[in-house]
Every structure is written in structure tokens, then in C-alpha cells.
Amino acid sequence: MKLARLVFVTGKGGTGKSTVSAALALGLARGCDVTLADLDQKLSAARLLGVQLNGGEPVRASSRLQVMALDPRLELEAFLERIVPIKAISRRMLRSRTFGYVSAALPGLEAFLMLERLRLMTGESAGHGGYLVVDAPASGNALEMLSVARGVKGIAPLGTLNRLASEVESFLGDPARFCVLLTVTPEEMAIREAIETAKLLRARLGISSIGAVLNGAVPPLFDAAELAALSAMEEHARLALRRNALAEHTVGAREQLAAGGVRVVELPMLFRPALGKAELRSLGLRLAEGFARHT
């Protein structure tokens, strides 16, 4: 799987979505300009990179990496200012009770405008060979977000919103511009959710460029002879068996994802009390190299 200009990172909660987003952004920034767009309300990816965000302005994490947060309300305001260029009128519209009723009647409008902003940002990044990495919501909310363009087209069969919705749908279906990375750990529930999400992305939304990052992969450490030698030391033997069980779960996850038609890049389990920038850079390099080998 070749990485598109926008890499939309999602997955089941607790599978390392923000860590993968931050690491991938660092890895790609070794060779080109990268923007990390943090859609997580907790701003987890930004914190991992040691960046403090205040409002919607981008902040430099390095010479080639900038980090920013996207706020749905700010995107709605920016959209109104684009279609109603007189600021006094657009601001009055936002404050009006009638506009509040209209916004409520268009479910997903703010999420849709976030997608439109990401589409525009991707075009700007691609113009100078850069990438946009998105720390997206968890997979259930991400599916809802990526589905809103179709809903907007149904509500607005004509006009500006319909045109923009068609452009967003075309963008999501273009593997050169948009791809999804699903984070997954070697656990049954996480694997099932990743495979089901991939199926829905293909069948419901026409998104064909989908990969997975298998987080916390563990290689086998003890062979049968070594396990036998440890059998007299009960606690040591229990730890060795647990380590080999983790390796078996990794193999099972790899096979199930492959059977589901999802390309996988693996990240190793890091036995560290905390992740710093050095560890993130190491993981990012593995990700960048891993997906480069899939092209």
C-alpha cells in the first residue's frame, strides 16, 4: 500500500492511534514537509510531540513538521466567511437563532466541513510534495465522519453544498490523495473491529486504500528446549509462556488481517516506562520504511 498525501489514522480506542499518528508524522518529516492535524479532543498526538496547541494556529514541532488542531466550530465560521465575504453579516448569521436551527437540521455539517478543510489542505501539501497525517477519531466515529458527504448530498441535491460533497466523495475515493491506516493490537476484539471497519470503508464509502499498523508486535523468544529447561522454575516458566503466547497472538493477528485483505506494517512492543521523541522517531522510521516496501 502506497501512502496517499493524506493519511487518516483511526482504530479502536487503546490501540495506539495517537502514537502511530505522531510517529508516522515524524518518520515522513525526515524527507519532506508534513502537517499533523490533530482531531482528537485530548490533543494526544500533539502532547507526545511536546507541542502545546492554542486555537487553530499551527505550531512547529521541527523544521519540517507542523502540528495543528481542527475545531468544528471554527471550520463552520471559516466556511460562512468564504460564502458570505462580508464578515459582519457572516458573524450575525452565526449568532442568529435561525441559523442555529438550520445547523441542527443538517446533521454532520460541521464534520463535513472538517473533511472539506482536510481536502483543501491536502491539495496545498501535495503542491510541494508534502503529507498530511490526521489523528482521527476512533473507528466508530471516524466511519460516521467519513459518511457525511453522502448524507449532505441527500439533503442538498443542488447548490454549493452538493458540489462540495461530490468533491469530498471523489477525494475519499482517490488512493493517491486519501488513505486510511487502522491501528490494531494483537487482541481478538481489536482485530475484528479493524477487519469490519476495512470492509465498511470499502463497501459503503468506496475507499480502497486501507492499511493496518499492528501495534505491540512481539517475536517468539523461547523455543521448546528452553521452555523445558525453565519448567523447574515456576515463575520464570510462567513468564516465558506468557511471552510466547504474545508472539502467537501476533502471528494470528497478522494472518487474520492478511485474510481480510488488509496490508500490515508491524511495530514492536517497546518495553519502556514512557515514550519519548527518540522512541517515536524509531517507530516512525519503521512505519515510513514499511509502507515504502509495500509500493
N, C-alpha and C positions, 0 to 999 in steps of 0.2 A: 504494500500500500504506500503510495507516494503522498506525503503530507501536502495538503492544499494550503492556500495562502491564509485561510482562516482555519484554525484547529479548535474545535468546540469540545472541551473536555468535560465529561459528565460520568456519572456512575452512582452506584448505591452508596448511601451515606456510610462513612467509615472506611471506604476502600482507598483513600489517599488521593482524592480528586485534586485538592488544592496543592498538595505536594507535587503531584505529577505536572500540574499546570506551571508551577514555579520552576521546577527542574527543567521542563521542556523549553520554557522561555529562555532560561539561562543557557541551555545547550545550543539552541538556534542562534542566540546572540553572539556566539563565538565567530560567526561568519557573516551576519547581516543584521540589519535593524529589526527589532522586534518590539511590539506593543503587547503587554499583558493586560487584558481587560477583565477586571475582577467583578463578576456579577454576584458573588457570594456576599450576603449582607454582613457577614462577620469579617470580611476582608482578610481571609486566612492566608491566601497566596501572597498578598502584599506584606503581611506581617512576617511570613517566612523569609522574604527577601529583605527584611529590615526597612521597609518603606512605610511611612505614615501618610495616608491619603486624607485630604481635606477638601471635600467638594468634588467636582468633576475634572479638575485640572490634572494633567499627567505629571508624574514625578519620576525623575531619573533614578534607576537602580544601578545603572552602569552607563558607560558611554554609548552603548548600542541597545540598551533595554530601558524602556519606559513603562511605568505602571499607572493605570488609571481605573477608577470605579465609574460604572454607568448607573445613573439613577433614573428610574422610570419617569418620575415627575419632571425632572429636568429635560428629558427627551421629549416629553409632551409639550413643554414650553418652547423648546427649540423648533419643534415641528410647526407649531402655530405661528411662530415668528417667521418661518420660511414661507408659509402660505398667506400670512397676513403681515406684510413687512412693516406696517405702522405699529410700533411697539405699544403705544398707548392703547390701541384697540385690542391687540392680541392679549395684553395683560388684563384688560377689562373682561374679555371673553373668559379667561381662566378663572376669574373671580366670580363670574356670574353663576347664579343658581341653575339657569337653563343649561349652561354648558356642563355643569355637574351631572344633570340628568342625562345628557347626551353621552357623556363618558361612561356612565353606569350602564347605558343601554348597548354599549359596544364592548362586550367582554373581550379582554385580551388586547385592547387598543394600545395600552402602554407597552406590553410585551412585544407587540407587533412593531411599534416604533423603535424599540431597542434593536430588533432584528434589522430594521431598515438602517439604523445608525451603524450597525456592525457591517452591513453590506457596503455602505459608503466608505467606512474605514478600511475595509479590505481592498477596495479599489485604490485608495491612496497608498496603502502599504505595497501592493503589487506593482505600482508605478515605479518604485525604486527597489524592487526585489526583496521587500521585507515580508514579515509574517505577523499575523495577529493571533495570539493564543488567548482563548476565552476560558476562564474558570467559571463554568456554567453552573446552574442549579443541579441538584441531584436528579437522577434519571427520570423519575415520575414527573416532576415539574418541568424538566427540560423537554420532555415529549409534548407537554401542553404548550410550552412556549414555541416550539418549532411547528406546531399545528395551527397557530393563529392566523397565518396568511390565508389559508383556505377558508377559515371562518369569516375573515374580513371580506373576502371576495363574495361570499354568500350574502353578507349584509349590505355591501356596497357594490352592486353589479355594474355601476358606471362611475366615472369620475376619477379624481386623484387617488383616492384610497384603493380603488380597484386596480389602477395601473401600478401603483407601488406594490400591492400584494402579488401581482403577476411577476414583477421583477424579483421580489423576495423568493417566491417559489422557484423561479429559474435559477437564482443564486444558490439555493439549498441543494438543488439537483445537479450542480456543476462540480464534478470532482476536482477540477483544477482550482476552484475558489473555496470550496467548503468541504470539510471532512469532520467526522466525529471520532473521538477517542473515548472508549469506555474503560474506566478503571475498574479493576476486579481483583479480589483476593482469592486464594485457593480455598474457598469455602462454598459449600453447595448452594446456599441461598444467593450469594453474590454472583456465582456463575450462572445460575438460572435466570436471574434478573438481567444480566448482561446479554445473554443469548436472546431472551424475549425482547429486550429493548432493540437489539440489532434487527430482529425480524420486523418489528413495528416501524422502525425508521425506513426500512426498505419498502415494505408493502404499503404503508399508509402515506408516507411522505416522499417516496421516490429518492431517498438519499442512499447513494450506492457506495460512497467512500467511507467505510467504517472499519476501525481497527480497535484493538484492545491492548491495554497495558496490564500485564499480570504482575501485581504488586506483592512484594514479600515472597518471591520465589525462593525455594530452598533446595539445593542439590543434595543427593544422598551422601552421607558421611561415613556410615559404618557398614561393612559387609557382614555376611553370615558368620564368618570365623571370629570377627571382632565382637559381634554380639554374644556369641557363645562364650568368649573369654570374659566378658563382663557379667555373665549370668550370676556369678557368685557375689557380686557387689550390687545388691538390690537397687539402691538409689541411683547408682551410675547406669545400671541396665535400663531403669525406667526412663531416664533422660535420653539415653541413646535410642530407645524405641520411639520415644516422642519425636526426636529429631528425624528419624527415618519416616515416621508417619507424615510429618510435614512435607517431606520430599515426595512421598506417594501422592499427597493431595495436589502438589504442584504438577506432577505428571498427569493426574486426572483432569485438572483444570485445563492444561494445555491441549489434551486430546478432545475434551468436550467443546472448547472454543473453536478448535480447528474443524470439528464435525459440524459446528453451526455456521461455518463459512466466514469466520472472523480471524483476520491476521493478528498475530500476537507478538508483542515485544515484552520481554520479561525484565523486571527489576528485582535485584536480590534483596533478601531480608538484611537490613542493616542492624546489627546488634549494637546500638548506640543509645545512650540515655536521651539524646536530643539530636535534631537535625540542624546543622549549620550550613553556611554558604558553601563550604568545601564539599560536604556530602551532596548538597543539591547540584553542584556543578558536575560531580561524578555521575550522579543519576541522569542528569541532563545530557551528558555526553553519550551515555549508553542509549538513551532514547533516540537522539539525533542519528547516531550510527546505526541503530537497529532498524529504524524506518528507512534510512538510506539504502540498506541492504535489500529492502523489500521492493525497491523501484525496478 
